[in-house]
Amino acid sequence: MGGTGPGRRWRTAALNEALVLRLAAEFQGFARDLHDLACDTFASWTAATRPVIESVVRTRLREARSLDRGNAHPGSLGSDFGRFGLDLWSTLAARDPSSTVHNRSLDRLNAARNAVAHDDEAALAVLRAEATR
């Protein structure tokens, strides 16, 4: 879609924007599914022999979850997975120092997603000027 190599480089803006929206939506769905699995596992570990309490724990872990209301950005992921006592970004940085680069990429993906979804030409121009792909 971009670059200087062979291939068509015109009239791809709408396709690029659709891909940004789809990628952001797929990642948010993945993050929400992963959080659901973590809630189920945590609830079963904490109250396996008490189904009512297991259900309460599961429900409370999902209650007012950021991933249900907004983009899957570093803050919402950290907040939602923090419910398990996990300091997500520090843990990832300790395991893989390049995770901070991925964190910034996620921020840029969401900025592009919001600019496209809200038809914010000024924000798109800023992203293009920053050479955000």
Disulfide bonds with the S-S distance in Angstrom:
none
